Amino acid sequence: MPILGQNQYGKAENRVVRITRDGATHHIKDLNVSVSLSGDMEEVHLSGSNTNVLPTDTTKNTVYAFAKEHGIESAEQFGIHLARHFVTSQPAIHRARIRIEEYSWERIEHSGKGAHSFVRTGQETRLAQITYDGSAWEVVSGLKDLTVMNSTDSEFWGYVKDKYTTLPEAHDRILATDVSARWRFNWTDDEQPTPTWDTSYAQVKQHMLEAFAETYSLSLQQTLYAMGARIIDHRSEIDEVRFSLPNKHHFLVDLAPFGLKNDNEVYFAADRPYGLIEATVLRDGVEALIPADLTNL
């Protein structure tokens, strides 16, 4: 007899923009919120009974109502409000997972009256996943599409070579990647002091960027570890960091046919195929909980 396995349901990608008006000065929070709920949902699958089902339309409405009632202090705090509500208000719901993307806007400085004009920044997308089961929290924050480049201070040589190897060794190369990262907080209990989410995000990103810029790299793996280690060393609220770093290859263009010498000046930026470097950096004694495949997070 077939048995129902793990299941969940919810409303995905609820786009909510919250404007806070402080006189003539306005503030924007722009989120994409996905709600996923699980619990006593066997009957809706087996018999079609909706007795324990909170409609996904209701979860959508809750997102918008909470944006009004609670405001959006940060992506993480907003997710905590939502997860707590769904688990504590519905007896049949035992676990809530809230995934949030936050899109950043910069204020447009101008000489006119008011401060209510913005430009969408394209640097990266901030991410947050909040999971609550009624007793313990798991908060994983992160970012994606943070493009960084070192135009020197990177080498790659001394690697294994076989009959299919054609890549020349490089003692001065461009190192570029689109950073995708997730980090897990050690805050799990309401009795613990809550991290300052926005400050933590800004500091993690800064340590990540500083480590990338300051590491003389003999491999992208070495740079990845330096980025993660710096976060673990400097941010006590974080126990685990997971990176997925595509190596955005830049190849010197052969200008010899044109009678020109290319002295590390002109490159072809290849978008694919690319090397993909992935790894987790942990605080000593801590178990890895972030999935190895970030497409599942």
Secondary structure as GFF3:
##gff-version 3
##sequence-region A 1 297
A	DSSP	beta_strand	14	22	.	.	.	ID=ss1
A	DSSP	beta_strand	25	39	.	.	.	ID=ss2
A	DSSP	alpha_helix	42	46	.	.	.	ID=ss3
A	DSSP	alpha_helix	56	69	.	.	.	ID=ss4
A	DSSP	alpha_helix	75	89	.	.	.	ID=ss5
A	DSSP	beta_strand	93	103	.	.	.	ID=ss6
A	DSSP	beta_strand	105	107	.	.	.	ID=ss7
A	DSSP	beta_strand	118	120	.	.	.	ID=ss8
A	DSSP	beta_strand	125	132	.	.	.	ID=ss9
A	DSSP	beta_strand	137	150	.	.	.	ID=ss10
A	DSSP	beta_strand	175	185	.	.	.	ID=ss11
A	DSSP	alpha_helix	197	214	.	.	.	ID=ss12
A	DSSP	alpha_helix	220	234	.	.	.	ID=ss13
A	DSSP	beta_strand	238	247	.	.	.	ID=ss14
A	DSSP	beta_strand	250	252	.	.	.	ID=ss15
A	DSSP	three_ten_helix	256	258	.	.	.	ID=ss16
A	DSSP	beta_strand	267	269	.	.	.	ID=ss17
A	DSSP	beta_strand	275	282	.	.	.	ID=ss18
A	DSSP	three_ten_helix	294	296	.	.	.	ID=ss19
###
